[in-house]
């Protein structure tokens, strides 16, 4: 409805591409895992679950698009 997540992803990928880095895709992220990672980050200030998602999605993007 508000588009903030989509806008953030588009802008972050635009920056990555402009700097000759691989863009990220979040197509294969389970919504429950994403929500859990958000909760862990906001409640515990722990980015470990997001790191795992980031690495998995980077691998997906490289293997799928390049």
N, CA, C and O atoms as a Tripos MOL2 file, in Angstrom:
@<TRIPOS>MOLECULE
protein
  264   263    66     0     0
PROTEIN
NO_CHARGES

@<TRIPOS>ATOM
      1 N           0.8200   -1.1810    0.0000 N.3       1 UNK1
      2 CA          0.0000    0.0000    0.0000 C.3       1 UNK1
      3 C           0.8760    1.2620    0.0000 C.2       1 UNK1
      4 O           0.6190    2.1920   -0.7640 O.2       1 UNK1
      5 N           1.9080    1.2950    0.8540 N.am      2 UNK2
      6 CA          2.7370    2.5000    0.9140 C.3       2 UNK2
      7 C           3.9860    2.4010    0.0450 C.2       2 UNK2
      8 O           4.5430    3.4230   -0.3540 O.2       2 UNK2
      9 N           4.4360    1.1690   -0.2550 N.am      3 UNK3
     10 CA          5.5640    0.9950   -1.1640 C.3       3 UNK3
     11 C           6.9360    1.2440   -0.5800 C.2       3 UNK3
     12 O           7.9110    1.2650   -1.3300 O.2       3 UNK3
     13 N           7.0620    1.4350    0.7310 N.am      4 UNK4
     14 CA          8.3660    1.7550    1.3030 C.3       4 UNK4
     15 C           9.3970    0.6580    1.0970 C.2       4 UNK4
     16 O          10.5470    0.9460    0.7640 O.2       4 UNK4
     17 N           9.0000   -0.6060    1.2910 N.am      5 UNK5
     18 CA          9.9580   -1.7030    1.1040 C.3       5 UNK5
     19 C          10.3650   -1.8180   -0.3640 C.2       5 UNK5
     20 O          11.5420   -1.9850   -0.6840 O.2       5 UNK5
     21 N           9.3730   -1.7260   -1.2480 N.am      6 UNK6
     22 CA          9.6980   -1.8090   -2.6780 C.3       6 UNK6
     23 C          10.6010   -0.6570   -3.0970 C.2       6 UNK6
     24 O          11.5630   -0.8550   -3.8390 O.2       6 UNK6
     25 N          10.2950    0.5360   -2.6270 N.am      7 UNK7
     26 CA         11.1040    1.7010   -2.9670 C.3       7 UNK7
     27 C          12.5250    1.5420   -2.4440 C.2       7 UNK7
     28 O          13.4860    1.8460   -3.1510 O.2       7 UNK7
     29 N          12.6630    1.0710   -1.2200 N.am      8 UNK8
     30 CA         13.9940    0.8660   -0.6390 C.3       8 UNK8
     31 C          14.7860   -0.1630   -1.4350 C.2       8 UNK8
     32 O          15.9820    0.0140   -1.6620 O.2       8 UNK8
     33 N          14.1270   -1.2340   -1.8590 N.am      9 UNK9
     34 CA         14.8200   -2.2670   -2.6410 C.3       9 UNK9
     35 C          15.2340   -1.7390   -4.0030 C.2       9 UNK9
     36 O          16.3350   -2.0290   -4.4710 O.2       9 UNK9
     37 N          14.3730   -0.9730   -4.6400 N.am     10 UNK10
     38 CA         14.7100   -0.4120   -5.9550 C.3      10 UNK10
     39 C          15.8930    0.5450   -5.8310 C.2      10 UNK10
     40 O          16.8250    0.4950   -6.6340 O.2      10 UNK10
     41 N          15.8540    1.4090   -4.8290 N.am     11 UNK11
     42 CA         16.9410    2.3770   -4.6420 C.3      11 UNK11
     43 C          18.2410    1.6530   -4.2930 C.2      11 UNK11
     44 O          19.3010    1.9960   -4.8160 O.2      11 UNK11
     45 N          18.1650    0.6540   -3.4090 N.am     12 UNK12
     46 CA         19.3980   -0.0480   -3.0420 C.3      12 UNK12
     47 C          19.9760   -0.7900   -4.2400 C.2      12 UNK12
     48 O          21.1950   -0.8220   -4.4130 O.2      12 UNK12
     49 N          19.1200   -1.3870   -5.0720 N.am     13 UNK13
     50 CA         19.6290   -2.0600   -6.2670 C.3      13 UNK13
     51 C          20.1880   -1.0670   -7.2770 C.2      13 UNK13
     52 O          21.1700   -1.3640   -7.9580 O.2      13 UNK13
     53 N          19.5820    0.0960   -7.3820 N.am     14 UNK14
     54 CA         20.1140    1.1260   -8.2820 C.3      14 UNK14
     55 C          21.5180    1.5400   -7.8490 C.2      14 UNK14
     56 O          22.4000    1.7310   -8.6870 O.2      14 UNK14
     57 N          21.7230    1.6780   -6.5480 N.am     15 UNK15
     58 CA         23.0520    2.0320   -6.0250 C.3      15 UNK15
     59 C          24.0450    0.9010   -6.2950 C.2      15 UNK15
     60 O          25.1670    1.1460   -6.7380 O.2      15 UNK15
     61 N          23.6300   -0.3290   -6.0270 N.am     16 UNK16
     62 CA         24.5190   -1.4680   -6.2860 C.3      16 UNK16
     63 C          24.9090   -1.5320   -7.7640 C.2      16 UNK16
     64 O          26.0840   -1.7030   -8.0890 O.2      16 UNK16
     65 N          23.9440   -1.3970   -8.6420 N.am     17 UNK17
     66 CA         24.2160   -1.4620  -10.0830 C.3      17 UNK17
     67 C          25.1140   -0.3010  -10.5160 C.2      17 UNK17
     68 O          26.0340   -0.4900  -11.3120 O.2      17 UNK17
     69 N          24.8510    0.8890   -9.9950 N.am     18 UNK18
     70 CA         25.6680    2.0600  -10.3480 C.3      18 UNK18
     71 C          27.1240    1.8740   -9.9360 C.2      18 UNK18
     72 O          28.0260    2.4310  -10.5600 O.2      18 UNK18
     73 N          27.3510    1.0910   -8.8860 N.am     19 UNK19
     74 CA         28.7070    0.8300   -8.4060 C.3      19 UNK19
     75 C          29.2650   -0.4890   -8.9360 C.2      19 UNK19
     76 O          30.2500   -1.0120   -8.4140 O.2      19 UNK19
     77 N          28.6160   -1.0250   -9.9910 N.am     20 UNK20
     78 CA         29.0360   -2.2730  -10.6550 C.3      20 UNK20
     79 C          28.9770   -3.4960   -9.7470 C.2      20 UNK20
     80 O          29.7950   -4.4080   -9.8590 O.2      20 UNK20
     81 N          27.9950   -3.5000   -8.8470 N.am     21 UNK21
     82 CA         27.7660   -4.6510   -7.9820 C.3      21 UNK21
     83 C          26.5000   -5.3740   -8.4310 C.2      21 UNK21
     84 O          25.6660   -4.8180   -9.1460 O.2      21 UNK21
     85 N          26.3790   -6.6010   -8.0040 N.am     22 UNK22
     86 CA         25.2260   -7.4220   -8.3470 C.3      22 UNK22
     87 C          23.9920   -6.9300   -7.5910 C.2      22 UNK22
     88 O          24.0560   -6.7230   -6.3790 O.2      22 UNK22
     89 N          22.8700   -6.7400   -8.2910 N.am     23 UNK23
     90 CA         21.6320   -6.3880   -7.5780 C.3      23 UNK23
     91 C          21.1140   -7.5800   -6.7800 C.2      23 UNK23
     92 O          21.4790   -8.7250   -7.0490 O.2      23 UNK23
     93 N          20.2760   -7.3060   -5.8150 N.am     24 UNK24
     94 CA         19.7040   -8.3690   -4.9910 C.3      24 UNK24
     95 C          18.2490   -8.6060   -5.3490 C.2      24 UNK24
     96 O          17.5150   -7.6850   -5.7050 O.2      24 UNK24
     97 N          17.8610   -9.8410   -5.2460 N.am     25 UNK25
     98 CA         16.4710  -10.2210   -5.4450 C.3      25 UNK25
     99 C          15.9910  -10.8510   -4.1550 C.2      25 UNK25
    100 O          16.7090  -11.6340   -3.5340 O.2      25 UNK25
    101 N          14.7900  -10.5150   -3.7530 N.am     26 UNK26
    102 CA         14.2300  -11.1010   -2.5430 C.3      26 UNK26
    103 C          13.0440  -11.9960   -2.8710 C.2      26 UNK26
    104 O          12.1610  -12.2040   -2.0400 O.2      26 UNK26
    105 N          13.0330  -12.5240   -4.0960 N.am     27 UNK27
    106 CA         11.9070  -13.3460   -4.5540 C.3      27 UNK27
    107 C          11.7600  -14.6360   -3.7810 C.2      27 UNK27
    108 O          10.6430  -15.1210   -3.6030 O.2      27 UNK27
    109 N          12.8550  -15.2040   -3.3200 N.am     28 UNK28
    110 CA         12.7750  -16.5220   -2.6840 C.3      28 UNK28
    111 C          12.7980  -16.4670   -1.1590 C.2      28 UNK28
    112 O          12.9420  -17.5020   -0.5090 O.2      28 UNK28
    113 N          12.6610  -15.2910   -0.5870 N.am     29 UNK29
    114 CA         12.6650  -15.1760    0.8690 C.3      29 UNK29
    115 C          11.2830  -15.5550    1.3990 C.2      29 UNK29
    116 O          10.2600  -15.0360    0.9540 O.2      29 UNK29
    117 N          11.2870  -16.4690    2.3550 N.am     30 UNK30
    118 CA         10.0450  -16.8360    3.0180 C.3      30 UNK30
    119 C           9.5850  -15.6530    3.8740 C.2      30 UNK30
    120 O          10.3730  -15.0860    4.6320 O.2      30 UNK30
    121 N           8.3170  -15.2880    3.7500 N.am     31 UNK31
    122 CA          7.8230  -14.1020    4.4610 C.3      31 UNK31
    123 C           7.9360  -14.2560    5.9800 C.2      31 UNK31
    124 O           8.1550  -13.2690    6.6820 O.2      31 UNK31
    125 N           7.7930  -15.4640    6.4870 N.am     32 UNK32
    126 CA          7.9160  -15.6920    7.9370 C.3      32 UNK32
    127 C           9.3630  -15.4780    8.3710 C.2      32 UNK32
    128 O           9.6140  -14.8610    9.4060 O.2      32 UNK32
    129 N          10.3220  -15.9870    7.5820 N.am     33 UNK33
    130 CA         11.7360  -15.7830    7.9070 C.3      33 UNK33
    131 C          12.0920  -14.3020    7.8870 C.2      33 UNK33
    132 O          12.8430  -13.8270    8.7390 O.2      33 UNK33
    133 N          11.5500  -13.5710    6.9100 N.am     34 UNK34
    134 CA         11.8110  -12.1330    6.8060 C.3      34 UNK34
    135 C          11.2530  -11.4080    8.0380 C.2      34 UNK34
    136 O          11.9260  -10.5590    8.6230 O.2      34 UNK34
    137 N          10.0350  -11.7450    8.4210 N.am     35 UNK35
    138 CA          9.4200  -11.1040    9.5860 C.3      35 UNK35
    139 C          10.1900  -11.4390   10.8680 C.2      35 UNK35
    140 O          10.3710  -10.5770   11.7290 O.2      35 UNK35
    141 N          10.6370  -12.6790   10.9910 N.am     36 UNK36
    142 CA         11.4320  -13.0620   12.1640 C.3      36 UNK36
    143 C          12.7400  -12.2810   12.2030 C.2      36 UNK36
    144 O          13.1640  -11.8220   13.2640 O.2      36 UNK36
    145 N          13.3750  -12.1330   11.0490 N.am     37 UNK37
    146 CA         14.6220  -11.3620   10.9970 C.3      37 UNK37
    147 C          14.3810   -9.9170   11.4060 C.2      37 UNK37
    148 O          15.2020   -9.3190   12.1010 O.2      37 UNK37
    149 N          13.2550   -9.3560   10.9770 N.am     38 UNK38
    150 CA         12.9130   -7.9830   11.3720 C.3      38 UNK38
    151 C          12.7310   -7.8880   12.8880 C.2      38 UNK38
    152 O          13.2360   -6.9620   13.5230 O.2      38 UNK38
    153 N          12.0140   -8.8440   13.4570 N.am     39 UNK39
    154 CA         11.7910   -8.8310   14.9030 C.3      39 UNK39
    155 C          13.0980   -8.9520   15.6760 C.2      39 UNK39
    156 O          13.3240   -8.2260   16.6450 O.2      39 UNK39
    157 N          13.9510   -9.8690   15.2460 N.am     40 UNK40
    158 CA         15.2390  -10.0460   15.9290 C.3      40 UNK40
    159 C          16.0610   -8.7650   15.8400 C.2      40 UNK40
    160 O          16.7070   -8.3660   16.8100 O.2      40 UNK40
    161 N          16.0340   -8.1230   14.6760 N.am     41 UNK41
    162 CA         16.7890   -6.8820   14.5170 C.3      41 UNK41
    163 C          16.2500   -5.7870   15.4460 C.2      41 UNK41
    164 O          17.0160   -5.1610   16.1790 O.2      41 UNK41
    165 N          14.9480   -5.5610   15.4150 N.am     42 UNK42
    166 CA         14.3770   -4.4750   16.2070 C.3      42 UNK42
    167 C          14.3410   -4.7660   17.7080 C.2      42 UNK42
    168 O          14.5020   -3.8550   18.5200 O.2      42 UNK42
    169 N          14.1330   -6.0230   18.0760 N.am     43 UNK43
    170 CA         14.0280   -6.3540   19.4950 C.3      43 UNK43
    171 C          15.3830   -6.6120   20.1560 C.2      43 UNK43
    172 O          15.5700   -6.3020   21.3320 O.2      43 UNK43
    173 N          16.3350   -7.1840   19.3920 N.am     44 UNK44
    174 CA         17.6130   -7.5850   19.9820 C.3      44 UNK44
    175 C          18.8100   -6.8600   19.3750 C.2      44 UNK44
    176 O          19.9480   -7.0750   19.7920 O.2      44 UNK44
    177 N          18.5520   -6.0080   18.3960 N.am     45 UNK45
    178 CA         19.6230   -5.2940   17.6910 C.3      45 UNK45
    179 C          20.6460   -6.2840   17.1340 C.2      45 UNK45
    180 O          21.8530   -6.0520   17.2040 O.2      45 UNK45
    181 N          20.1490   -7.3870   16.5810 N.am     46 UNK46
    182 CA         20.9800   -8.4650   16.0580 C.3      46 UNK46
    183 C          20.7130   -8.6120   14.5590 C.2      46 UNK46
    184 O          19.5780   -8.8610   14.1510 O.2      46 UNK46
    185 N          21.7470   -8.4600   13.7480 N.am     47 UNK47
    186 CA         21.5560   -8.5260   12.2930 C.3      47 UNK47
    187 C          21.8550   -9.9090   11.7050 C.2      47 UNK47
    188 O          21.8010  -10.0880   10.4890 O.2      47 UNK47
    189 N          22.1690  -10.8800   12.5570 N.am     48 UNK48
    190 CA         22.5500  -12.2080   12.0670 C.3      48 UNK48
    191 C          21.5050  -12.8320   11.1410 C.2      48 UNK48
    192 O          21.8790  -13.3220   10.0750 O.2      48 UNK48
    193 N          20.2110  -12.8400   11.4910 N.am     49 UNK49
    194 CA         19.2370  -13.4260   10.5610 C.3      49 UNK49
    195 C          19.1800  -12.6890    9.2130 C.2      49 UNK49
    196 O          18.9940  -13.3120    8.1680 O.2      49 UNK49
    197 N          19.3400  -11.3670    9.2460 N.am     50 UNK50
    198 CA         19.3550  -10.6050    7.9860 C.3      50 UNK50
    199 C          20.6070  -10.9050    7.1670 C.2      50 UNK50
    200 O          20.5530  -10.9240    5.9370 O.2      50 UNK50
    201 N          21.7180  -11.1350    7.8310 N.am     51 UNK51
    202 CA         22.9360  -11.5190    7.1080 C.3      51 UNK51
    203 C          22.7100  -12.8120    6.3390 C.2      51 UNK51
    204 O          23.1040  -12.9330    5.1790 O.2      51 UNK51
    205 N          22.0700  -13.7850    6.9970 N.am     52 UNK52
    206 CA         21.7980  -15.0600    6.3580 C.3      52 UNK52
    207 C          20.9020  -14.8660    5.1400 C.2      52 UNK52
    208 O          21.1700  -15.4210    4.0740 O.2      52 UNK52
    209 N          19.8400  -14.0800    5.2970 N.am     53 UNK53
    210 CA         18.9410  -13.8070    4.1750 C.3      53 UNK53
    211 C          19.6980  -13.0940    3.0610 C.2      53 UNK53
    212 O          19.5450  -13.4400    1.8890 O.2      53 UNK53
    213 N          20.5030  -12.1140    3.4100 N.am     54 UNK54
    214 CA         21.2600  -11.3500    2.4280 C.3      54 UNK54
    215 C          22.1880  -12.2590    1.6240 C.2      54 UNK54
    216 O          22.2180  -12.1840    0.3960 O.2      54 UNK54
    217 N          22.9380  -13.1090    2.3070 N.am     55 UNK55
    218 CA         23.8850  -14.0060    1.6310 C.3      55 UNK55
    219 C          23.1370  -14.9890    0.7290 C.2      55 UNK55
    220 O          23.5480  -15.2250   -0.4070 O.2      55 UNK55
    221 N          22.0430  -15.5600    1.2320 N.am     56 UNK56
    222 CA         21.2640  -16.4880    0.4220 C.3      56 UNK56
    223 C          20.7030  -15.8120   -0.8240 C.2      56 UNK56
    224 O          20.6990  -16.4030   -1.9040 O.2      56 UNK56
    225 N          20.2320  -14.5820   -0.6800 N.am     57 UNK57
    226 CA         19.6600  -13.8720   -1.8250 C.3      57 UNK57
    227 C          20.7420  -13.4070   -2.7980 C.2      57 UNK57
    228 O          20.5090  -13.3400   -4.0050 O.2      57 UNK57
    229 N          21.9200  -13.0870   -2.2730 N.am     58 UNK58
    230 CA         23.0280  -12.7410   -3.1590 C.3      58 UNK58
    231 C          23.3950  -13.9510   -4.0140 C.2      58 UNK58
    232 O          23.5680  -13.8330   -5.2270 O.2      58 UNK58
    233 N          23.5120  -15.1130   -3.3760 N.am     59 UNK59
    234 CA         23.7960  -16.3430   -4.1250 C.3      59 UNK59
    235 C          22.7160  -16.6030   -5.1660 C.2      59 UNK59
    236 O          23.0240  -16.9630   -6.3030 O.2      59 UNK59
    237 N          21.4610  -16.4250   -4.7890 N.am     60 UNK60
    238 CA         20.3510  -16.6290   -5.7220 C.3      60 UNK60
    239 C          20.4740  -15.6770   -6.9130 C.2      60 UNK60
    240 O          20.3240  -16.0940   -8.0610 O.2      60 UNK60
    241 N          20.7440  -14.4090   -6.6410 N.am     61 UNK61
    242 CA         20.8390  -13.4160   -7.7140 C.3      61 UNK61
    243 C          21.9940  -13.7350   -8.6650 C.2      61 UNK61
    244 O          21.8360  -13.6730   -9.8850 O.2      61 UNK61
    245 N          23.1400  -14.0740   -8.1080 N.am     62 UNK62
    246 CA         24.3100  -14.3920   -8.9530 C.3      62 UNK62
    247 C          24.0260  -15.6090   -9.8010 C.2      62 UNK62
    248 O          24.3010  -15.6030  -11.0010 O.2      62 UNK62
    249 N          23.4840  -16.6510   -9.2050 N.am     63 UNK63
    250 CA         23.2270  -17.8870   -9.9360 C.3      63 UNK63
    251 C          22.0710  -17.7720  -10.9260 C.2      63 UNK63
    252 O          22.0320  -18.5040  -11.9150 O.2      63 UNK63
    253 N          21.1460  -16.8760  -10.6750 N.am     64 UNK64
    254 CA         19.9740  -16.7430  -11.5290 C.3      64 UNK64
    255 C          20.1740  -15.7290  -12.6500 C.2      64 UNK64
    256 O          19.7520  -15.9610  -13.7830 O.2      64 UNK64
    257 N          20.8090  -14.6170  -12.3390 N.am     65 UNK65
    258 CA         20.8680  -13.5070  -13.2890 C.3      65 UNK65
    259 C          22.2190  -13.3250  -13.9770 C.2      65 UNK65
    260 O          22.3090  -12.6000  -14.9670 O.2      65 UNK65
    261 N          23.2770  -13.9730  -13.4680 N.am     66 UNK66
    262 CA         24.5920  -13.7350  -14.0660 C.3      66 UNK66
    263 C          25.2480  -15.0130  -14.4420 C.2      66 UNK66
    264 O          26.3640  -15.0060  -14.9610 O.2      66 UNK66
@<TRIPOS>BOND
     1     1     2 1
     2     2     3 1
     3     3     4 2
     4     3     5 am
     5     5     6 1
     6     6     7 1
     7     7     8 2
     8     7     9 am
     9     9    10 1
    10    10    11 1
    11    11    12 2
    12    11    13 am
    13    13    14 1
    14    14    15 1
    15    15    16 2
    16    15    17 am
    17    17    18 1
    18    18    19 1
    19    19    20 2
    20    19    21 am
    21    21    22 1
    22    22    23 1
    23    23    24 2
    24    23    25 am
    25    25    26 1
    26    26    27 1
    27    27    28 2
    28    27    29 am
    29    29    30 1
    30    30    31 1
    31    31    32 2
    32    31    33 am
    33    33    34 1
    34    34    35 1
    35    35    36 2
    36    35    37 am
    37    37    38 1
    38    38    39 1
    39    39    40 2
    40    39    41 am
    41    41    42 1
    42    42    43 1
    43    43    44 2
    44    43    45 am
    45    45    46 1
    46    46    47 1
    47    47    48 2
    48    47    49 am
    49    49    50 1
    50    50    51 1
    51    51    52 2
    52    51    53 am
    53    53    54 1
    54    54    55 1
    55    55    56 2
    56    55    57 am
    57    57    58 1
    58    58    59 1
    59    59    60 2
    60    59    61 am
    61    61    62 1
    62    62    63 1
    63    63    64 2
    64    63    65 am
    65    65    66 1
    66    66    67 1
    67    67    68 2
    68    67    69 am
    69    69    70 1
    70    70    71 1
    71    71    72 2
    72    71    73 am
    73    73    74 1
    74    74    75 1
    75    75    76 2
    76    75    77 am
    77    77    78 1
    78    78    79 1
    79    79    80 2
    80    79    81 am
    81    81    82 1
    82    82    83 1
    83    83    84 2
    84    83    85 am
    85    85    86 1
    86    86    87 1
    87    87    88 2
    88    87    89 am
    89    89    90 1
    90    90    91 1
    91    91    92 2
    92    91    93 am
    93    93    94 1
    94    94    95 1
    95    95    96 2
    96    95    97 am
    97    97    98 1
    98    98    99 1
    99    99   100 2
   100    99   101 am
   101   101   102 1
   102   102   103 1
   103   103   104 2
   104   103   105 am
   105   105   106 1
   106   106   107 1
   107   107   108 2
   108   107   109 am
   109   109   110 1
   110   110   111 1
   111   111   112 2
   112   111   113 am
   113   113   114 1
   114   114   115 1
   115   115   116 2
   116   115   117 am
   117   117   118 1
   118   118   119 1
   119   119   120 2
   120   119   121 am
   121   121   122 1
   122   122   123 1
   123   123   124 2
   124   123   125 am
   125   125   126 1
   126   126   127 1
   127   127   128 2
   128   127   129 am
   129   129   130 1
   130   130   131 1
   131   131   132 2
   132   131   133 am
   133   133   134 1
   134   134   135 1
   135   135   136 2
   136   135   137 am
   137   137   138 1
   138   138   139 1
   139   139   140 2
   140   139   141 am
   141   141   142 1
   142   142   143 1
   143   143   144 2
   144   143   145 am
   145   145   146 1
   146   146   147 1
   147   147   148 2
   148   147   149 am
   149   149   150 1
   150   150   151 1
   151   151   152 2
   152   151   153 am
   153   153   154 1
   154   154   155 1
   155   155   156 2
   156   155   157 am
   157   157   158 1
   158   158   159 1
   159   159   160 2
   160   159   161 am
   161   161   162 1
   162   162   163 1
   163   163   164 2
   164   163   165 am
   165   165   166 1
   166   166   167 1
   167   167   168 2
   168   167   169 am
   169   169   170 1
   170   170   171 1
   171   171   172 2
   172   171   173 am
   173   173   174 1
   174   174   175 1
   175   175   176 2
   176   175   177 am
   177   177   178 1
   178   178   179 1
   179   179   180 2
   180   179   181 am
   181   181   182 1
   182   182   183 1
   183   183   184 2
   184   183   185 am
   185   185   186 1
   186   186   187 1
   187   187   188 2
   188   187   189 am
   189   189   190 1
   190   190   191 1
   191   191   192 2
   192   191   193 am
   193   193   194 1
   194   194   195 1
   195   195   196 2
   196   195   197 am
   197   197   198 1
   198   198   199 1
   199   199   200 2
   200   199   201 am
   201   201   202 1
   202   202   203 1
   203   203   204 2
   204   203   205 am
   205   205   206 1
   206   206   207 1
   207   207   208 2
   208   207   209 am
   209   209   210 1
   210   210   211 1
   211   211   212 2
   212   211   213 am
   213   213   214 1
   214   214   215 1
   215   215   216 2
   216   215   217 am
   217   217   218 1
   218   218   219 1
   219   219   220 2
   220   219   221 am
   221   221   222 1
   222   222   223 1
   223   223   224 2
   224   223   225 am
   225   225   226 1
   226   226   227 1
   227   227   228 2
   228   227   229 am
   229   229   230 1
   230   230   231 1
   231   231   232 2
   232   231   233 am
   233   233   234 1
   234   234   235 1
   235   235   236 2
   236   235   237 am
   237   237   238 1
   238   238   239 1
   239   239   240 2
   240   239   241 am
   241   241   242 1
   242   242   243 1
   243   243   244 2
   244   243   245 am
   245   245   246 1
   246   246   247 1
   247   247   248 2
   248   247   249 am
   249   249   250 1
   250   250   251 1
   251   251   252 2
   252   251   253 am
   253   253   254 1
   254   254   255 1
   255   255   256 2
   256   255   257 am
   257   257   258 1
   258   258   259 1
   259   259   260 2
   260   259   261 am
   261   261   262 1
   262   262   263 1
   263   263   264 2
@<TRIPOS>SUBSTRUCTURE
     1 UNK1         2 RESIDUE 1 A UNK
     2 UNK2         6 RESIDUE 1 A UNK
     3 UNK3        10 RESIDUE 1 A UNK
     4 UNK4        14 RESIDUE 1 A UNK
     5 UNK5        18 RESIDUE 1 A UNK
     6 UNK6        22 RESIDUE 1 A UNK
     7 UNK7        26 RESIDUE 1 A UNK
     8 UNK8        30 RESIDUE 1 A UNK
     9 UNK9        34 RESIDUE 1 A UNK
    10 UNK10       38 RESIDUE 1 A UNK
    11 UNK11       42 RESIDUE 1 A UNK
    12 UNK12       46 RESIDUE 1 A UNK
    13 UNK13       50 RESIDUE 1 A UNK
    14 UNK14       54 RESIDUE 1 A UNK
    15 UNK15       58 RESIDUE 1 A UNK
    16 UNK16       62 RESIDUE 1 A UNK
    17 UNK17       66 RESIDUE 1 A UNK
    18 UNK18       70 RESIDUE 1 A UNK
    19 UNK19       74 RESIDUE 1 A UNK
    20 UNK20       78 RESIDUE 1 A UNK
    21 UNK21       82 RESIDUE 1 A UNK
    22 UNK22       86 RESIDUE 1 A UNK
    23 UNK23       90 RESIDUE 1 A UNK
    24 UNK24       94 RESIDUE 1 A UNK
    25 UNK25       98 RESIDUE 1 A UNK
    26 UNK26      102 RESIDUE 1 A UNK
    27 UNK27      106 RESIDUE 1 A UNK
    28 UNK28      110 RESIDUE 1 A UNK
    29 UNK29      114 RESIDUE 1 A UNK
    30 UNK30      118 RESIDUE 1 A UNK
    31 UNK31      122 RESIDUE 1 A UNK
    32 UNK32      126 RESIDUE 1 A UNK
    33 UNK33      130 RESIDUE 1 A UNK
    34 UNK34      134 RESIDUE 1 A UNK
    35 UNK35      138 RESIDUE 1 A UNK
    36 UNK36      142 RESIDUE 1 A UNK
    37 UNK37      146 RESIDUE 1 A UNK
    38 UNK38      150 RESIDUE 1 A UNK
    39 UNK39      154 RESIDUE 1 A UNK
    40 UNK40      158 RESIDUE 1 A UNK
    41 UNK41      162 RESIDUE 1 A UNK
    42 UNK42      166 RESIDUE 1 A UNK
    43 UNK43      170 RESIDUE 1 A UNK
    44 UNK44      174 RESIDUE 1 A UNK
    45 UNK45      178 RESIDUE 1 A UNK
    46 UNK46      182 RESIDUE 1 A UNK
    47 UNK47      186 RESIDUE 1 A UNK
    48 UNK48      190 RESIDUE 1 A UNK
    49 UNK49      194 RESIDUE 1 A UNK
    50 UNK50      198 RESIDUE 1 A UNK
    51 UNK51      202 RESIDUE 1 A UNK
    52 UNK52      206 RESIDUE 1 A UNK
    53 UNK53      210 RESIDUE 1 A UNK
    54 UNK54      214 RESIDUE 1 A UNK
    55 UNK55      218 RESIDUE 1 A UNK
    56 UNK56      222 RESIDUE 1 A UNK
    57 UNK57      226 RESIDUE 1 A UNK
    58 UNK58      230 RESIDUE 1 A UNK
    59 UNK59      234 RESIDUE 1 A UNK
    60 UNK60      238 RESIDUE 1 A UNK
    61 UNK61      242 RESIDUE 1 A UNK
    62 UNK62      246 RESIDUE 1 A UNK
    63 UNK63      250 RESIDUE 1 A UNK
    64 UNK64      254 RESIDUE 1 A UNK
    65 UNK65      258 RESIDUE 1 A UNK
    66 UNK66      262 RESIDUE 1 A UNK
